[in-house]
Amino acid sequence: MATTARLTLDPSFRIGPVEPRLFGSFVEHMGRCVYTGIHEPGHPLADADGLRTDVLRLVRELGVTVVRYPGGNFVSNYRWEDGVGPVGDRPARLDLAWRSLEDNRFGLNEFMAWAAKAGVEPMMALNLGTRGVAEALDLVEYTNHPGGTRMSDLRRAHGVDKPHDVRLWCLGNELDGPWQMGHKTAAEYGRLAAETARALKRFDPNLSLVACGSSNSGMPTFAAWEAEVLEAAYDLVDYISLHAYYDPSDGDVDSFLASGADMDHMIRSIAATADHVGAKLRSGRRLKLSFDEWNVWYQSRFHGESSLEWSEHPRLIEDTYDVTDAVVVGSLLITLLRNADRVGVACLAQLANVIAPIRTEPGGPAWRQSIFHPFALTARHARGEVLRVEPDCATIPTAKYGEAPALWATATHDAATGEISLFVVNRDRHGPCALEIALPAGLRPVEHLELADDDLSAANTADAPDRVVPRAGTGLSQAERRVTLTLPPVSWSIVRFAPSVP
């Protein structure tokens, strides 16, 4: 039986601008994300730099704007110097994060070459686990200084004459986590983050710096960690990070479909924590949030780093995503947009093979996973200002989050074109939803796509790469300033509206 819902689209109800950096991703030296993911010399489609051009094409189609590198847990034991200079002279190292052998064939300058070809902004992470302020300054000097100094001239000697001019830097990764190399207390990390930020701002006051927040909302120090870190570093950093992964493996499908409720709570909690510290310090600044790791991850299938055997570029957490996973990813993108006034950066983790929208086979094809599609369409059509959209709809009881709205929606308005794009998820597993949309005068629907399937476990594979794709929605009608349509159960949809032609 169909439920009914209503919502209103009004360009006057604005949340904030769509930040391009909301559509970021993440490349970590983990599993096959780098090696045989984005980089595979000898592949039939590799370019002269060993970069897979089929993957580059998919990255551009995905609409990724910024990519975080080189980790992740990997960065906390990483010596960036090992990944520059002649490839034949680079040392092999043990990666303690993922118990892998890292040969360093791909490093900083290779990543920057890839980022330029992919058309993405680099977001570099610094090792503040096993290293400190001096090593961070060396890396920034190597990366950003034009020349005439030891580190910048070393870069030029490595064949890169112009500086990379990286603007966005992460001050470590998940250092609240005891699994992290160089794990620290909030007091220890807060002081180190502040001292590193102070030095980097002395180098270039226009750098944007991200302090480590909690690894996830289940950490016992969640929010308390952020408060203590920001007491030390509030006026020196520009963002505080958030990380969240959502696991469907426990079989609680209704809670999984409502994962956006947890993400929304995290964002509001950390924004409130940051604002409290800012008020306490009498600061005139308002920090933004960097949600620089988020995705669906079947974590219960992964038995931890200690279960891994030492190997080189192993197949590691290469989850295959189905229709339900794609709907949840679409709902998390809606959540990020609904908080566009606070979230300035967000990174889907990761980009290739490792819990990723893009999968590859060594020497073989690359293909789009189901989660690729809501990301690509949102990145393509979310433009201008995010509008406040509050559906009047039924709720669904969930074990983890209580009563959750059956519909989760947001919209954007592009003042330059007059277009409005509506993004909406129907979380209800038991039936469709009849949605009535109240529109501003002079708009008409020009596109209606939905991602849904009678088989919620359907997924894309190398043999069937287009099993799950968005398809044209049916049953949409307009009567003056009212549009009605039916949203299938467990579905993600986009409806685009444009000014009527006179």
C-alpha positions, 0 to 999 in steps of 0.5 A, a space after each residue: 500500500 502506498 503512503 503519501 507525502 508532500 514537500 515544498 520547494 522554495 528558493 527563499 528557504 536557503 541553507 547555504 551554498 553548495 561547496 564543491 569540496 563536498 564531492 571529494 574522495 579518498 586514495 589511500 595506500 591500502 589494498 588495491 586502491 593505488 596499485 592496479 586501481 588508479 596506477 597500473 603500468 603495463 595495463 593496455 589502457 595505461 598512459 605513459 605515467 602508468 595511470 589507468 585511463 579507463 579509471 581516469 575517465 570514470 573519476 571524471 564522470 563521477 564528478 570528484 572535486 578533491 581527493 585526500 591522500 595518502 591516508 588514512 591509517 597508512 599515513 601515520 607510519 609513512 615517510 613521504 621521502 620514500 615516495 619521491 625521486 628516481 623510482 629505482 632508488 626508492 626503498 621498500 617499507 613495511 606498512 604497519 597499518 594494513 600489514 602490507 609491503 609498500 614498494 613506493 613506486 607511486 608517491 607524491 609527484 605521481 599522485 599530483 600528476 594523477 590529480 592534474 589529469 583527473 581534474 581534482 584538487 589534492 588534499 594532503 595528509 601529514 604524518 603526525 603519528 610517528 613524525 612531527 612538526 619538522 617533517 611536516 614543514 619539510 613536506 610542505 616546503 617540498 610541495 609548495 615552495 617555488 625554489 631556492 631552498 633545500 626541499 624545494 630544490 630537491 623537488 626540482 631535481 626530481 623533475 617537478 619545476 613548479 610547486 604543487 601549491 596544495 591548499 588543503 592539509 590534514 593534521 594527521 589521521 584518527 589519532 584518537 584511535 588506539 589502532 593508529 601508529 602514534 596514537 595520542 591523548 586529546 591533550 597530546 594531539 591538541 598540542 601537536 596539532 596547534 604547534 604544527 598549524 602555527 608553523 604551517 601558517 607561518 609558512 603560508 597563512 592561507 593554507 587550510 588545515 584540518 584537525 583530527 576529530 573522533 574516528 567515529 561516533 562510537 568512540 568513548 571520547 566522542 565530542 570530548 576529544 574535539 572539545 579538548 583538541 579545539 581548546 588548543 587549536 581552535 584559532 589555528 585550524 580551519 576544519 575539524 574532521 568527522 569519519 563514519 562508516 555504515 555496516 549493513 551486515 547485522 541484518 537491521 535493514 530499517 536502521 541501515 536505511 536510516 543511517 543518515 540520521 546518525 550522520 546528521 546527529 554527528 554533524 550537529 554534535 560536532 558543530 555544537 562542540 566547536 561553537 561552544 569552544 569558540 564561544 568559550 575562547 571568545 573567538 570571532 571564527 566559526 569552524 567548518 567540518 571536514 567529513 573526510 571519510 564516509 561510506 557504506 562498509 561491511 566492517 563485520 566481514 573484516 577481521 582486523 589488521 592482525 588477521 592479515 598476512 604480510 603481502 604486496 597490494 592485497 585484495 582488501 575490503 573490496 566490498 560489492 555494493 547492491 541497490 540498498 547500499 546505493 540508496 543509503 549512499 544517496 541518503 548520506 549525500 542528502 545529509 551532507 547537503 542538508 548541512 551545507 552551512 557547516 560541512 565544507 569538505 567531504 570525502 567518499 572513502 575510497 575511490 578505487 577497489 577498496 570500499 569504492 565506487 569504482 572497481 578494477 581487475 588487473 590487466 582487465 576492465 574497470 566498472 561502476 559500482 551501484 554507489 557510483 550513480 547517486 554520487 555522480 548525479 548529485 555531483 553533476 546537478 547540485 549547484 548554487 544554494 541548498 534549499 531547506 526541504 522538510 517532507 511531510 511524511 510517515 515515519 519508520 521505526 528503527 532499532 538504532 535511531 528511533 522514528 526516522 522519516 520515510 522520506 529524506 530529501 534536499 534540493 538545490 537552486 541554481 540562480 544563474 539558470 533558475 533550475 532546481 534539483 530535488 534529491 529524495 530517498 524513500 526508505 520504506 521497504 514495504 511500499 511506494 510513496 506518492 509524493 506531491 511537490 509544491 513548486 515556485 511559479 514558472 518551473 516544469 520538470 525536465 528530468 526524472 531518474 530513479 535508482 530502484 530494483 525489485 531485487 535489492 541485492 542486485 549489484 554490478 560486476 565485471 560481467 554485468 557492469 550495468 545491472 544497476 543503473 538509474 532509469 527514467 522514472 514513470 508516472 510524473 505529472 504536473 498540474 499548474 504548480 503541483 507535481 506528483 510522482 510515485 517513489 518506489 520502495 527503497 529508492 533514490 531519485 532525482 527530479 530536475 526542474 527548469 524555467 518554462 520556455 516563454 
